[in-house]
Amino acid sequence: MSSKPAVLVTGASSGIGAVYADRFAHRGHDLVLVARDGERLNGLAERLRREAGVTVDVVQADLTRTEDLVRVEARLREDARIGVLVNNAGAALSGHFAEQSPDQTAALIGLNVTALTRLAGAVAPRFVAAGTGAIINIGSVVGFVPEFGMAVYGATKAYVQYLSQALHLEVGSKGVYVQAVLPAATRTEIWGRSGIDVNALPAVMETGDLVDAALVGFDRRETVTIPPLPDDGQWRSFDAARAAMIPNLGQTRPAERYRNAA
């Protein structure tokens, strides 16, 4: 058993989650791997035990099912070995909003928003009490680029970014690190599952490159990590412009431009 905190990774059977599992295992962390595909999870766990010599527990769970979600929440609350949560499980939808059914959008929100929030909520009190711990939430640049046209998916990822930044303000001073990782298009199975041909996209980052960059941000304790963005000054300017509006938002009357109908 490693002396380092164990890492629980959701959506760990493939893609970004599997690479996070690999990287943390080779850093010497024990793992708890969560995903629907038990066969692939067990194969990954066996390889990482052999290669990295760490303890790997497998939890087969579908986080869109309440009973499975509650089971993972309990593990996060009760297992004091777990010191890092990688909230990676997520999905996307093809087509435009008017073409998507209410059941499809509800399921997307359930996984990308509700499950992620509940898992963070399950572990945060324990981390705060211990004065240590880390929550990594996988968002997307789509969350601040409505021009990409993925309305519900982008809205869920905007939520992930906001939640992460707000949690940073709430628990950062109590020793808990929260990171939002915002990838652009990355070569994972999420595209095929949502009916999108990844090879038709103009620029796709390899999963290993994405996670390695995100872990540089993790080691630097960045609050928001955007691996594809060449100039981090653009993000700082964007965030500074947002912050500059805050003092002007508390008013007793509407702004002048809304008081003149002409």
C-alpha positions as CSV (number, residue, x, y, z in Angstrom):
1,M,0.0,0.0,0.0
2,S,1.3,3.4,-1.0
3,S,2.0,6.1,1.6
4,K,0.7,8.6,-1.0
5,P,-3.1,9.4,-1.1
6,A,-5.2,7.1,-3.2
7,V,-6.8,8.5,-6.3
8,L,-10.4,7.7,-7.3
9,V,-11.0,8.2,-11.0
10,T,-14.4,8.1,-12.6
11,G,-14.8,7.1,-16.3
12,A,-11.6,5.2,-15.8
13,S,-12.0,2.4,-18.3
14,S,-10.8,4.4,-21.4
15,G,-9.8,7.8,-22.7
16,I,-8.8,10.6,-20.3
17,G,-9.8,8.6,-17.2
18,A,-7.6,5.6,-18.1
19,V,-4.6,7.9,-18.8
20,Y,-5.1,9.7,-15.4
21,A,-5.1,6.2,-13.8
22,D,-1.9,5.3,-15.6
23,R,-0.1,8.5,-14.7
24,F,-1.1,8.5,-11.0
25,A,-0.2,4.8,-10.7
26,H,3.2,5.5,-12.1
27,R,3.6,8.4,-9.6
28,G,3.1,5.8,-6.9
29,H,-0.6,6.3,-5.9
30,D,-3.0,3.5,-5.2
31,L,-6.2,3.7,-7.2
32,V,-9.9,3.3,-7.1
33,L,-11.2,3.0,-10.6
34,V,-14.9,3.6,-11.4
35,A,-16.6,2.9,-14.7
36,R,-19.4,0.9,-16.3
37,D,-17.2,-1.5,-18.3
38,G,-16.0,-4.0,-15.7
39,E,-14.0,-6.1,-18.2
40,R,-11.9,-3.1,-19.3
41,L,-11.5,-1.8,-15.8
42,N,-10.2,-5.1,-14.6
43,G,-7.8,-5.3,-17.5
44,L,-6.5,-1.8,-16.8
45,A,-6.2,-2.6,-13.1
46,E,-4.2,-5.8,-13.7
47,R,-1.8,-3.9,-15.9
48,L,-1.2,-1.1,-13.5
49,R,-0.7,-3.4,-10.6
50,R,1.9,-5.2,-12.6
51,E,3.6,-2.2,-14.0
52,A,3.5,0.3,-11.1
53,G,3.2,-2.1,-8.1
54,V,0.3,-0.2,-6.6
55,T,-3.0,-1.3,-5.2
56,V,-5.9,-0.9,-7.6
57,D,-9.6,-1.4,-6.6
58,V,-12.2,-1.7,-9.2
59,V,-15.8,-0.3,-8.7
60,Q,-18.1,-1.2,-11.6
61,A,-20.7,1.5,-11.6
62,D,-23.0,3.5,-13.9
63,L,-23.1,7.0,-12.5
64,T,-26.4,7.7,-14.2
65,R,-28.0,5.1,-11.9
66,T,-28.8,6.4,-8.4
67,E,-28.0,3.2,-6.6
68,D,-24.5,3.1,-8.2
69,L,-23.9,6.8,-7.6
70,V,-24.8,6.4,-3.9
71,R,-22.3,3.4,-3.7
72,V,-19.4,5.5,-5.0
73,E,-20.4,8.5,-2.8
74,A,-20.2,6.2,0.2
75,R,-16.7,5.0,-0.8
76,L,-15.6,8.7,-1.1
77,R,-17.0,9.5,2.3
78,E,-15.7,6.5,4.2
79,D,-12.4,5.6,2.6
80,A,-9.8,7.8,4.3
81,R,-7.1,6.6,2.0
82,I,-8.7,8.5,-1.0
83,G,-7.1,12.0,-1.1
84,V,-7.7,12.8,-4.8
85,L,-10.9,12.7,-6.8
86,V,-10.7,12.9,-10.6
87,N,-14.3,13.7,-11.7
88,N,-13.8,12.6,-15.3
89,A,-16.9,10.6,-16.3
90,G,-19.0,12.5,-18.9
91,A,-20.8,12.4,-22.1
92,A,-21.7,14.5,-25.1
93,L,-24.7,14.7,-27.6
94,S,-24.7,15.1,-31.3
95,G,-27.0,17.4,-33.2
96,H,-28.6,20.7,-32.2
97,F,-30.8,21.5,-29.2
98,A,-34.0,21.3,-31.1
99,E,-33.1,17.8,-32.3
100,Q,-32.3,16.4,-28.9
101,S,-35.0,14.8,-26.8
102,P,-35.7,15.8,-23.2
103,D,-34.6,12.3,-22.0
104,Q,-31.3,12.7,-23.8
105,T,-30.6,16.1,-22.4
106,A,-31.7,15.1,-18.9
107,A,-29.3,12.1,-19.0
108,L,-26.5,14.3,-20.1
109,I,-27.1,16.7,-17.3
110,G,-27.4,13.8,-14.9
111,L,-23.9,12.6,-15.7
112,N,-22.0,15.8,-16.5
113,V,-23.6,17.9,-13.7
114,T,-25.5,15.9,-11.0
115,A,-23.1,13.0,-10.6
116,L,-20.0,15.2,-10.7
117,T,-21.5,17.5,-8.1
118,R,-22.6,14.7,-5.8
119,L,-19.2,13.0,-5.8
120,A,-17.5,16.3,-5.1
121,G,-20.0,16.9,-2.3
122,A,-19.4,13.4,-0.9
123,V,-15.7,13.9,-0.4
124,A,-15.4,17.7,0.2
125,P,-16.4,17.6,3.9
126,R,-13.8,14.9,4.7
127,F,-11.1,16.8,2.8
128,V,-12.0,20.0,4.7
129,A,-11.9,18.2,8.0
130,A,-8.5,16.8,7.2
131,G,-7.2,20.0,5.8
132,T,-5.9,18.3,2.7
133,G,-7.2,16.7,-0.5
134,A,-7.7,17.5,-4.2
135,I,-10.7,17.5,-6.6
136,I,-10.0,17.5,-10.3
137,N,-13.1,18.3,-12.4
138,I,-12.9,17.7,-16.2
139,G,-14.7,20.5,-18.0
140,S,-14.3,21.7,-21.6
141,V,-13.4,24.9,-23.5
142,V,-16.9,24.5,-24.9
143,G,-18.1,25.8,-21.6
144,F,-17.1,29.4,-22.5
145,V,-17.4,29.1,-26.3
146,P,-21.1,29.1,-27.2
147,E,-20.1,29.6,-30.8
148,F,-19.2,25.9,-30.9
149,G,-22.9,25.2,-30.9
150,M,-23.1,22.4,-28.4
151,A,-25.7,24.0,-26.2
152,V,-26.5,21.5,-23.5
153,Y,-23.1,19.9,-23.4
154,G,-21.4,23.4,-23.3
155,A,-23.8,24.5,-20.5
156,T,-22.9,21.4,-18.4
157,K,-19.2,22.2,-18.8
158,A,-19.7,25.9,-18.0
159,Y,-21.3,24.6,-14.8
160,V,-18.2,22.4,-14.1
161,Q,-15.9,25.5,-14.5
162,Y,-18.0,27.7,-12.3
163,L,-18.4,25.0,-9.6
164,S,-14.6,24.4,-9.6
165,Q,-13.8,28.1,-9.3
166,A,-16.4,28.6,-6.6
167,L,-15.2,25.6,-4.6
168,H,-11.6,26.9,-4.9
169,L,-12.8,30.1,-3.2
170,E,-14.7,28.1,-0.5
171,V,-12.3,25.4,0.4
172,G,-8.9,26.5,-0.9
173,S,-8.0,28.3,2.3
174,K,-8.8,25.1,4.2
175,G,-6.2,23.1,2.4
176,V,-8.3,21.5,-0.3
177,Y,-7.1,22.1,-3.9
178,V,-9.7,22.2,-6.7
179,Q,-8.7,22.2,-10.4
180,A,-10.9,22.6,-13.5
181,V,-9.3,21.1,-16.5
182,L,-10.7,22.5,-19.8
183,P,-9.7,20.4,-22.8
184,A,-10.6,21.1,-26.4
185,A,-11.3,18.2,-28.8
186,T,-9.4,15.2,-27.5
187,R,-9.1,11.7,-29.0
188,T,-11.5,9.7,-26.8
189,E,-14.5,7.5,-27.3
190,I,-16.9,10.2,-26.3
191,W,-17.2,11.3,-29.9
192,G,-18.2,7.9,-31.3
193,R,-20.7,7.4,-28.5
194,S,-22.3,10.7,-29.3
195,G,-22.4,10.0,-33.1
196,I,-19.6,12.4,-34.0
197,D,-16.6,11.3,-36.3
198,V,-13.5,12.5,-34.4
199,N,-11.5,12.3,-37.6
200,A,-13.7,14.9,-39.2
201,L,-12.7,17.5,-36.5
202,P,-10.1,20.1,-37.5
203,A,-7.8,19.7,-34.5
204,V,-7.7,16.8,-32.0
205,M,-5.3,16.5,-29.1
206,E,-4.0,13.0,-28.1
207,T,-5.2,11.9,-24.7
208,G,-1.8,11.4,-23.2
209,D,-0.7,14.9,-24.2
210,L,-3.9,16.3,-22.6
211,V,-3.5,14.5,-19.3
212,D,0.3,15.2,-19.1
213,A,-0.4,18.9,-19.6
214,A,-3.2,18.9,-17.0
215,L,-0.9,17.3,-14.5
216,V,1.6,20.1,-15.0
217,G,-1.2,22.4,-14.0
218,F,-2.1,20.1,-11.1
219,D,1.5,20.3,-9.8
220,R,1.5,24.0,-10.2
221,R,-1.8,24.2,-8.3
222,E,-3.6,26.1,-11.1
223,T,-7.3,26.7,-10.5
224,V,-8.1,26.5,-14.2
225,T,-5.9,24.6,-16.6
226,I,-6.5,25.0,-20.4
227,P,-4.0,22.7,-22.1
228,P,-4.7,23.8,-25.7
229,L,-4.4,27.6,-25.0
230,P,-1.0,28.9,-26.2
231,D,-1.2,32.3,-24.5
232,D,-2.3,32.0,-20.9
233,G,-2.4,35.8,-20.8
234,Q,-5.7,35.6,-22.8
235,W,-7.3,33.6,-20.0
236,R,-6.0,36.0,-17.4
237,S,-7.4,38.9,-19.4
238,F,-10.7,37.2,-19.8
239,D,-10.9,36.5,-16.1
240,A,-9.8,40.0,-15.1
241,A,-12.5,41.5,-17.4
242,R,-15.1,39.4,-15.6
243,A,-13.8,40.4,-12.2
244,A,-13.7,44.1,-13.1
245,M,-17.5,44.0,-13.5
246,I,-18.2,42.7,-10.0
247,P,-18.1,46.2,-8.2
248,N,-20.7,47.4,-10.8
249,L,-23.2,44.7,-10.4
250,G,-24.8,45.8,-7.1
251,Q,-27.1,48.7,-8.0
252,T,-30.4,50.0,-6.7
253,R,-31.6,51.1,-10.2
254,P,-31.2,49.7,-13.7
255,A,-28.3,51.1,-15.7
256,E,-29.0,54.3,-17.6
257,R,-29.2,52.6,-21.0
258,Y,-32.3,50.7,-19.7
259,R,-34.0,53.8,-18.4
260,N,-34.2,55.5,-21.7
261,A,-36.7,53.7,-24.0
262,A,-35.6,55.8,-27.0
